[in-house]
Amino acid sequence: MSVDDIGAESGLGGGSSLYRYFSGKEALLVALLDESLDRYLMALPSPTDDPMADIRLVATTHVAITMEAPDLGGLFVRELRSLSSENARRIERRSGVYLGAWVSFLRRAYPDTPASELEAAASTAMTTAAALILLPHPRVNTDHEALVADMIVASLSALERAR
């Protein structure tokens, strides 16, 4: 992906104007990926006494954030592998914090479920929303957010069998 493409997808403008703010393509990508992660991390709710309501809120919020900035989310999925190993590890660590938060919410609702299953369920839920923005046209649009969140919550109920 070229710097012009990144600028166009991010809404920051084209090519050479971006170099006023970033030292190069990778610095720009890292800033955009950090922004994407910040959106998700800052939107995590505080746990309540209703673990299932918390899971619904986490799923609904995740889908809404994914759908409100689909180009940014798509950039994350497509460009992570183009980063240097140092930057990729840093972004992956931050992504791991977000995955860990999902797992914590799931653990409260499904305390007897093995950690590996909780991680698999959380990853699947998160990538379900990501898949929507990567599908070829017609895209799922914001009118479908509630449906997608409901589908994610329903799929997570498969963890019930471990209770």
mmCIF file of the C-alpha atoms, coordinates in Angstrom:
data_MODEL
# 
_entry.id   MODEL 
# 
loop_
_atom_site.group_PDB 
_atom_site.id 
_atom_site.type_symbol 
_atom_site.label_atom_id 
_atom_site.label_alt_id 
_atom_site.label_comp_id 
_atom_site.label_asym_id 
_atom_site.label_entity_id 
_atom_site.label_seq_id 
_atom_site.pdbx_PDB_ins_code 
_atom_site.Cartn_x 
_atom_site.Cartn_y 
_atom_site.Cartn_z 
_atom_site.occupancy 
_atom_site.B_iso_or_equiv 
_atom_site.pdbx_formal_charge 
_atom_site.auth_seq_id 
_atom_site.auth_comp_id 
_atom_site.auth_asym_id 
_atom_site.auth_atom_id 
_atom_site.pdbx_PDB_model_num 
ATOM 1   C CA . MET A 1 1   ? 0.000   0.000   0.000  1.00 0.00 ? 1   MET A CA 1 
ATOM 2   C CA . SER A 1 2   ? 1.398   3.389   -0.929 1.00 0.00 ? 2   SER A CA 1 
ATOM 3   C CA . VAL A 1 3   ? 1.526   6.442   1.309  1.00 0.00 ? 3   VAL A CA 1 
ATOM 4   C CA . ASP A 1 4   ? -1.048  8.081   -0.988 1.00 0.00 ? 4   ASP A CA 1 
ATOM 5   C CA . ASP A 1 5   ? -3.354  5.103   -0.407 1.00 0.00 ? 5   ASP A CA 1 
ATOM 6   C CA . ILE A 1 6   ? -2.832  5.284   3.351  1.00 0.00 ? 6   ILE A CA 1 
ATOM 7   C CA . GLY A 1 7   ? -3.548  9.000   3.365  1.00 0.00 ? 7   GLY A CA 1 
ATOM 8   C CA . ALA A 1 8   ? -6.695  8.507   1.320  1.00 0.00 ? 8   ALA A CA 1 
ATOM 9   C CA . GLU A 1 9   ? -7.963  5.650   3.500  1.00 0.00 ? 9   GLU A CA 1 
ATOM 10  C CA . SER A 1 10  ? -7.199  7.483   6.717  1.00 0.00 ? 10  SER A CA 1 
ATOM 11  C CA . GLY A 1 11  ? -8.673  10.779  5.586  1.00 0.00 ? 11  GLY A CA 1 
ATOM 12  C CA . LEU A 1 12  ? -5.412  12.593  6.310  1.00 0.00 ? 12  LEU A CA 1 
ATOM 13  C CA . GLY A 1 13  ? -4.733  13.671  2.746  1.00 0.00 ? 13  GLY A CA 1 
ATOM 14  C CA . GLY A 1 14  ? -2.292  12.586  0.097  1.00 0.00 ? 14  GLY A CA 1 
ATOM 15  C CA . GLY A 1 15  ? 1.311   11.549  -0.054 1.00 0.00 ? 15  GLY A CA 1 
ATOM 16  C CA . SER A 1 16  ? 3.835   14.290  0.499  1.00 0.00 ? 16  SER A CA 1 
ATOM 17  C CA . SER A 1 17  ? 1.695   16.264  2.965  1.00 0.00 ? 17  SER A CA 1 
ATOM 18  C CA . LEU A 1 18  ? 1.842   13.325  5.370  1.00 0.00 ? 18  LEU A CA 1 
ATOM 19  C CA . TYR A 1 19  ? 5.622   13.531  5.609  1.00 0.00 ? 19  TYR A CA 1 
ATOM 20  C CA . ARG A 1 20  ? 5.255   16.838  7.442  1.00 0.00 ? 20  ARG A CA 1 
ATOM 21  C CA . TYR A 1 21  ? 3.920   14.832  10.367 1.00 0.00 ? 21  TYR A CA 1 
ATOM 22  C CA . PHE A 1 22  ? 5.545   11.403  9.990  1.00 0.00 ? 22  PHE A CA 1 
ATOM 23  C CA . SER A 1 23  ? 9.078   10.295  9.228  1.00 0.00 ? 23  SER A CA 1 
ATOM 24  C CA . GLY A 1 24  ? 7.905   7.630   6.798  1.00 0.00 ? 24  GLY A CA 1 
ATOM 25  C CA . LYS A 1 25  ? 5.286   5.081   5.868  1.00 0.00 ? 25  LYS A CA 1 
ATOM 26  C CA . GLU A 1 26  ? 5.931   2.869   8.865  1.00 0.00 ? 26  GLU A CA 1 
ATOM 27  C CA . ALA A 1 27  ? 5.655   5.754   11.340 1.00 0.00 ? 27  ALA A CA 1 
ATOM 28  C CA . LEU A 1 28  ? 2.326   6.683   9.766  1.00 0.00 ? 28  LEU A CA 1 
ATOM 29  C CA . LEU A 1 29  ? 1.087   3.084   9.888  1.00 0.00 ? 29  LEU A CA 1 
ATOM 30  C CA . VAL A 1 30  ? 2.096   2.731   13.539 1.00 0.00 ? 30  VAL A CA 1 
ATOM 31  C CA . ALA A 1 31  ? 0.265   5.963   14.420 1.00 0.00 ? 31  ALA A CA 1 
ATOM 32  C CA . LEU A 1 32  ? -2.873  4.777   12.628 1.00 0.00 ? 32  LEU A CA 1 
ATOM 33  C CA . LEU A 1 33  ? -2.718  1.328   14.215 1.00 0.00 ? 33  LEU A CA 1 
ATOM 34  C CA . ASP A 1 34  ? -2.220  2.910   17.645 1.00 0.00 ? 34  ASP A CA 1 
ATOM 35  C CA . GLU A 1 35  ? -5.229  5.142   17.009 1.00 0.00 ? 35  GLU A CA 1 
ATOM 36  C CA . SER A 1 36  ? -7.315  2.112   16.099 1.00 0.00 ? 36  SER A CA 1 
ATOM 37  C CA . LEU A 1 37  ? -6.266  0.247   19.248 1.00 0.00 ? 37  LEU A CA 1 
ATOM 38  C CA . ASP A 1 38  ? -6.853  3.339   21.386 1.00 0.00 ? 38  ASP A CA 1 
ATOM 39  C CA . ARG A 1 39  ? -10.458 3.491   20.169 1.00 0.00 ? 39  ARG A CA 1 
ATOM 40  C CA . TYR A 1 40  ? -11.105 -0.070  21.254 1.00 0.00 ? 40  TYR A CA 1 
ATOM 41  C CA . LEU A 1 41  ? -9.205  0.103   24.549 1.00 0.00 ? 41  LEU A CA 1 
ATOM 42  C CA . MET A 1 42  ? -10.732 3.392   25.675 1.00 0.00 ? 42  MET A CA 1 
ATOM 43  C CA . ALA A 1 43  ? -14.240 2.106   24.974 1.00 0.00 ? 43  ALA A CA 1 
ATOM 44  C CA . LEU A 1 44  ? -13.938 -0.916  27.266 1.00 0.00 ? 44  LEU A CA 1 
ATOM 45  C CA . PRO A 1 45  ? -16.574 -0.618  29.986 1.00 0.00 ? 45  PRO A CA 1 
ATOM 46  C CA . SER A 1 46  ? -16.020 -1.119  33.668 1.00 0.00 ? 46  SER A CA 1 
ATOM 47  C CA . PRO A 1 47  ? -17.321 -4.490  34.802 1.00 0.00 ? 47  PRO A CA 1 
ATOM 48  C CA . THR A 1 48  ? -20.720 -4.523  36.478 1.00 0.00 ? 48  THR A CA 1 
ATOM 49  C CA . ASP A 1 49  ? -22.510 -7.157  38.537 1.00 0.00 ? 49  ASP A CA 1 
ATOM 50  C CA . ASP A 1 50  ? -24.096 -8.552  35.337 1.00 0.00 ? 50  ASP A CA 1 
ATOM 51  C CA . PRO A 1 51  ? -21.413 -10.397 33.336 1.00 0.00 ? 51  PRO A CA 1 
ATOM 52  C CA . MET A 1 52  ? -23.757 -11.211 30.427 1.00 0.00 ? 52  MET A CA 1 
ATOM 53  C CA . ALA A 1 53  ? -24.803 -7.565  30.065 1.00 0.00 ? 53  ALA A CA 1 
ATOM 54  C CA . ASP A 1 54  ? -21.114 -6.651  30.111 1.00 0.00 ? 54  ASP A CA 1 
ATOM 55  C CA . ILE A 1 55  ? -20.381 -9.110  27.302 1.00 0.00 ? 55  ILE A CA 1 
ATOM 56  C CA . ARG A 1 56  ? -23.252 -7.683  25.257 1.00 0.00 ? 56  ARG A CA 1 
ATOM 57  C CA . LEU A 1 57  ? -21.906 -4.156  25.805 1.00 0.00 ? 57  LEU A CA 1 
ATOM 58  C CA . VAL A 1 58  ? -18.347 -5.155  24.860 1.00 0.00 ? 58  VAL A CA 1 
ATOM 59  C CA . ALA A 1 59  ? -19.595 -6.871  21.678 1.00 0.00 ? 59  ALA A CA 1 
ATOM 60  C CA . THR A 1 60  ? -21.909 -4.001  20.726 1.00 0.00 ? 60  THR A CA 1 
ATOM 61  C CA . THR A 1 61  ? -19.195 -1.426  21.300 1.00 0.00 ? 61  THR A CA 1 
ATOM 62  C CA . HIS A 1 62  ? -16.626 -3.460  19.378 1.00 0.00 ? 62  HIS A CA 1 
ATOM 63  C CA . VAL A 1 63  ? -18.909 -3.758  16.353 1.00 0.00 ? 63  VAL A CA 1 
ATOM 64  C CA . ALA A 1 64  ? -19.814 -0.055  16.478 1.00 0.00 ? 64  ALA A CA 1 
ATOM 65  C CA . ILE A 1 65  ? -16.156 1.028   16.571 1.00 0.00 ? 65  ILE A CA 1 
ATOM 66  C CA . THR A 1 66  ? -15.270 -1.373  13.766 1.00 0.00 ? 66  THR A CA 1 
ATOM 67  C CA . MET A 1 67  ? -18.119 -0.113  11.597 1.00 0.00 ? 67  MET A CA 1 
ATOM 68  C CA . GLU A 1 68  ? -17.533 3.604   12.280 1.00 0.00 ? 68  GLU A CA 1 
ATOM 69  C CA . ALA A 1 69  ? -13.988 3.469   10.896 1.00 0.00 ? 69  ALA A CA 1 
ATOM 70  C CA . PRO A 1 70  ? -13.909 0.512   8.503  1.00 0.00 ? 70  PRO A CA 1 
ATOM 71  C CA . ASP A 1 71  ? -10.936 1.798   6.521  1.00 0.00 ? 71  ASP A CA 1 
ATOM 72  C CA . LEU A 1 72  ? -8.875  2.141   9.687  1.00 0.00 ? 72  LEU A CA 1 
ATOM 73  C CA . GLY A 1 73  ? -9.829  -1.369  10.766 1.00 0.00 ? 73  GLY A CA 1 
ATOM 74  C CA . GLY A 1 74  ? -9.050  -2.714  7.315  1.00 0.00 ? 74  GLY A CA 1 
ATOM 75  C CA . LEU A 1 75  ? -5.685  -1.009  7.423  1.00 0.00 ? 75  LEU A CA 1 
ATOM 76  C CA . PHE A 1 76  ? -4.961  -2.781  10.706 1.00 0.00 ? 76  PHE A CA 1 
ATOM 77  C CA . VAL A 1 77  ? -5.770  -6.199  9.279  1.00 0.00 ? 77  VAL A CA 1 
ATOM 78  C CA . ARG A 1 78  ? -3.927  -5.708  5.990  1.00 0.00 ? 78  ARG A CA 1 
ATOM 79  C CA . GLU A 1 79  ? -0.825  -3.795  7.058  1.00 0.00 ? 79  GLU A CA 1 
ATOM 80  C CA . LEU A 1 80  ? 0.264   -5.255  10.401 1.00 0.00 ? 80  LEU A CA 1 
ATOM 81  C CA . ARG A 1 81  ? 2.526   -7.731  8.642  1.00 0.00 ? 81  ARG A CA 1 
ATOM 82  C CA . SER A 1 82  ? 4.357   -4.941  6.795  1.00 0.00 ? 82  SER A CA 1 
ATOM 83  C CA . LEU A 1 83  ? 5.759   -3.441  10.018 1.00 0.00 ? 83  LEU A CA 1 
ATOM 84  C CA . SER A 1 84  ? 9.254   -3.996  11.332 1.00 0.00 ? 84  SER A CA 1 
ATOM 85  C CA . SER A 1 85  ? 9.424   -6.789  13.892 1.00 0.00 ? 85  SER A CA 1 
ATOM 86  C CA . GLU A 1 86  ? 9.854   -4.266  16.721 1.00 0.00 ? 86  GLU A CA 1 
ATOM 87  C CA . ASN A 1 87  ? 6.756   -2.266  15.792 1.00 0.00 ? 87  ASN A CA 1 
ATOM 88  C CA . ALA A 1 88  ? 4.758   -5.394  15.004 1.00 0.00 ? 88  ALA A CA 1 
ATOM 89  C CA . ARG A 1 89  ? 5.560   -6.831  18.461 1.00 0.00 ? 89  ARG A CA 1 
ATOM 90  C CA . ARG A 1 90  ? 4.528   -3.586  20.147 1.00 0.00 ? 90  ARG A CA 1 
ATOM 91  C CA . ILE A 1 91  ? 1.224   -3.455  18.265 1.00 0.00 ? 91  ILE A CA 1 
ATOM 92  C CA . GLU A 1 92  ? 0.637   -7.164  18.937 1.00 0.00 ? 92  GLU A CA 1 
ATOM 93  C CA . ARG A 1 93  ? 1.260   -6.585  22.677 1.00 0.00 ? 93  ARG A CA 1 
ATOM 94  C CA . ARG A 1 94  ? -1.334  -3.800  22.680 1.00 0.00 ? 94  ARG A CA 1 
ATOM 95  C CA . SER A 1 95  ? -3.738  -6.041  20.768 1.00 0.00 ? 95  SER A CA 1 
ATOM 96  C CA . GLY A 1 96  ? -3.099  -8.672  23.416 1.00 0.00 ? 96  GLY A CA 1 
ATOM 97  C CA . VAL A 1 97  ? -4.237  -6.228  26.110 1.00 0.00 ? 97  VAL A CA 1 
ATOM 98  C CA . TYR A 1 98  ? -7.534  -5.825  24.275 1.00 0.00 ? 98  TYR A CA 1 
ATOM 99  C CA . LEU A 1 99  ? -7.900  -9.588  23.813 1.00 0.00 ? 99  LEU A CA 1 
ATOM 100 C CA . GLY A 1 100 ? -7.123  -10.008 27.509 1.00 0.00 ? 100 GLY A CA 1 
ATOM 101 C CA . ALA A 1 101 ? -9.924  -7.609  28.399 1.00 0.00 ? 101 ALA A CA 1 
ATOM 102 C CA . TRP A 1 102 ? -12.386 -9.646  26.333 1.00 0.00 ? 102 TRP A CA 1 
ATOM 103 C CA . VAL A 1 103 ? -11.171 -12.817 28.055 1.00 0.00 ? 103 VAL A CA 1 
ATOM 104 C CA . SER A 1 104 ? -11.657 -11.182 31.476 1.00 0.00 ? 104 SER A CA 1 
ATOM 105 C CA . PHE A 1 105 ? -15.252 -10.325 30.648 1.00 0.00 ? 105 PHE A CA 1 
ATOM 106 C CA . LEU A 1 106 ? -15.871 -13.859 29.375 1.00 0.00 ? 106 LEU A CA 1 
ATOM 107 C CA . ARG A 1 107 ? -14.187 -15.428 32.422 1.00 0.00 ? 107 ARG A CA 1 
ATOM 108 C CA . ARG A 1 108 ? -16.651 -13.647 34.706 1.00 0.00 ? 108 ARG A CA 1 
ATOM 109 C CA . ALA A 1 109 ? -19.597 -15.178 32.821 1.00 0.00 ? 109 ALA A CA 1 
ATOM 110 C CA . TYR A 1 110 ? -18.000 -18.574 32.200 1.00 0.00 ? 110 TYR A CA 1 
ATOM 111 C CA . PRO A 1 111 ? -15.614 -19.164 35.136 1.00 0.00 ? 111 PRO A CA 1 
ATOM 112 C CA . ASP A 1 112 ? -15.233 -22.912 34.558 1.00 0.00 ? 112 ASP A CA 1 
ATOM 113 C CA . THR A 1 113 ? -14.180 -22.564 30.923 1.00 0.00 ? 113 THR A CA 1 
ATOM 114 C CA . PRO A 1 114 ? -10.492 -23.165 30.164 1.00 0.00 ? 114 PRO A CA 1 
ATOM 115 C CA . ALA A 1 115 ? -8.494  -20.043 29.330 1.00 0.00 ? 115 ALA A CA 1 
ATOM 116 C CA . SER A 1 116 ? -7.615  -21.374 25.882 1.00 0.00 ? 116 SER A CA 1 
ATOM 117 C CA . GLU A 1 117 ? -11.314 -21.674 25.014 1.00 0.00 ? 117 GLU A CA 1 
ATOM 118 C CA . LEU A 1 118 ? -12.034 -18.172 26.314 1.00 0.00 ? 118 LEU A CA 1 
ATOM 119 C CA . GLU A 1 119 ? -9.192  -16.813 24.180 1.00 0.00 ? 119 GLU A CA 1 
ATOM 120 C CA . ALA A 1 120 ? -10.454 -18.672 21.119 1.00 0.00 ? 120 ALA A CA 1 
ATOM 121 C CA . ALA A 1 121 ? -13.980 -17.370 21.686 1.00 0.00 ? 121 ALA A CA 1 
ATOM 122 C CA . ALA A 1 122 ? -12.793 -13.791 22.197 1.00 0.00 ? 122 ALA A CA 1 
ATOM 123 C CA . SER A 1 123 ? -10.598 -13.928 19.089 1.00 0.00 ? 123 SER A CA 1 
ATOM 124 C CA . THR A 1 124 ? -13.465 -15.323 17.048 1.00 0.00 ? 124 THR A CA 1 
ATOM 125 C CA . ALA A 1 125 ? -15.822 -12.602 18.265 1.00 0.00 ? 125 ALA A CA 1 
ATOM 126 C CA . MET A 1 126 ? -13.335 -9.864  17.436 1.00 0.00 ? 126 MET A CA 1 
ATOM 127 C CA . THR A 1 127 ? -12.515 -11.234 14.006 1.00 0.00 ? 127 THR A CA 1 
ATOM 128 C CA . THR A 1 128 ? -16.196 -11.616 13.151 1.00 0.00 ? 128 THR A CA 1 
ATOM 129 C CA . ALA A 1 129 ? -16.513 -7.836  13.208 1.00 0.00 ? 129 ALA A CA 1 
ATOM 130 C CA . ALA A 1 130 ? -13.237 -7.429  11.315 1.00 0.00 ? 130 ALA A CA 1 
ATOM 131 C CA . ALA A 1 131 ? -14.406 -9.817  8.615  1.00 0.00 ? 131 ALA A CA 1 
ATOM 132 C CA . LEU A 1 132 ? -17.372 -7.564  7.912  1.00 0.00 ? 132 LEU A CA 1 
ATOM 133 C CA . ILE A 1 133 ? -15.206 -4.659  6.854  1.00 0.00 ? 133 ILE A CA 1 
ATOM 134 C CA . LEU A 1 134 ? -13.007 -6.835  4.670  1.00 0.00 ? 134 LEU A CA 1 
ATOM 135 C CA . LEU A 1 135 ? -15.790 -8.465  2.671  1.00 0.00 ? 135 LEU A CA 1 
ATOM 136 C CA . PRO A 1 136 ? -16.189 -7.377  -0.939 1.00 0.00 ? 136 PRO A CA 1 
ATOM 137 C CA . HIS A 1 137 ? -19.252 -5.300  -1.752 1.00 0.00 ? 137 HIS A CA 1 
ATOM 138 C CA . PRO A 1 138 ? -21.978 -5.188  -0.726 1.00 0.00 ? 138 PRO A CA 1 
ATOM 139 C CA . ARG A 1 139 ? -20.601 -4.412  2.682  1.00 0.00 ? 139 ARG A CA 1 
ATOM 140 C CA . VAL A 1 140 ? -22.502 -4.878  5.871  1.00 0.00 ? 140 VAL A CA 1 
ATOM 141 C CA . ASN A 1 141 ? -23.389 -1.367  6.941  1.00 0.00 ? 141 ASN A CA 1 
ATOM 142 C CA . THR A 1 142 ? -24.145 0.407   10.183 1.00 0.00 ? 142 THR A CA 1 
ATOM 143 C CA . ASP A 1 143 ? -27.800 -0.659  9.906  1.00 0.00 ? 143 ASP A CA 1 
ATOM 144 C CA . HIS A 1 144 ? -26.575 -4.175  10.681 1.00 0.00 ? 144 HIS A CA 1 
ATOM 145 C CA . GLU A 1 145 ? -24.576 -3.377  13.828 1.00 0.00 ? 145 GLU A CA 1 
ATOM 146 C CA . ALA A 1 146 ? -27.173 -4.696  16.273 1.00 0.00 ? 146 ALA A CA 1 
ATOM 147 C CA . LEU A 1 147 ? -27.638 -7.887  14.252 1.00 0.00 ? 147 LEU A CA 1 
ATOM 148 C CA . VAL A 1 148 ? -23.896 -8.531  14.140 1.00 0.00 ? 148 VAL A CA 1 
ATOM 149 C CA . ALA A 1 149 ? -23.490 -7.846  17.872 1.00 0.00 ? 149 ALA A CA 1 
ATOM 150 C CA . ASP A 1 150 ? -26.400 -10.212 18.606 1.00 0.00 ? 150 ASP A CA 1 
ATOM 151 C CA . MET A 1 151 ? -24.753 -12.892 16.464 1.00 0.00 ? 151 MET A CA 1 
ATOM 152 C CA . ILE A 1 152 ? -21.457 -12.470 18.331 1.00 0.00 ? 152 ILE A CA 1 
ATOM 153 C CA . VAL A 1 153 ? -23.181 -12.734 21.717 1.00 0.00 ? 153 VAL A CA 1 
ATOM 154 C CA . ALA A 1 154 ? -25.129 -15.778 20.524 1.00 0.00 ? 154 ALA A CA 1 
ATOM 155 C CA . SER A 1 155 ? -21.946 -17.464 19.357 1.00 0.00 ? 155 SER A CA 1 
ATOM 156 C CA . LEU A 1 156 ? -20.295 -16.782 22.691 1.00 0.00 ? 156 LEU A CA 1 
ATOM 157 C CA . SER A 1 157 ? -23.147 -18.633 24.388 1.00 0.00 ? 157 SER A CA 1 
ATOM 158 C CA . ALA A 1 158 ? -21.494 -21.822 23.101 1.00 0.00 ? 158 ALA A CA 1 
ATOM 159 C CA . LEU A 1 159 ? -19.257 -21.392 26.144 1.00 0.00 ? 159 LEU A CA 1 
ATOM 160 C CA . GLU A 1 160 ? -22.324 -22.357 28.226 1.00 0.00 ? 160 GLU A CA 1 
ATOM 161 C CA . ARG A 1 161 ? -21.531 -26.029 27.701 1.00 0.00 ? 161 ARG A CA 1 
ATOM 162 C CA . ALA A 1 162 ? -18.521 -25.645 30.015 1.00 0.00 ? 162 ALA A CA 1 
ATOM 163 C CA . ARG A 1 163 ? -20.631 -24.396 32.885 1.00 0.00 ? 163 ARG A CA 1 
# 
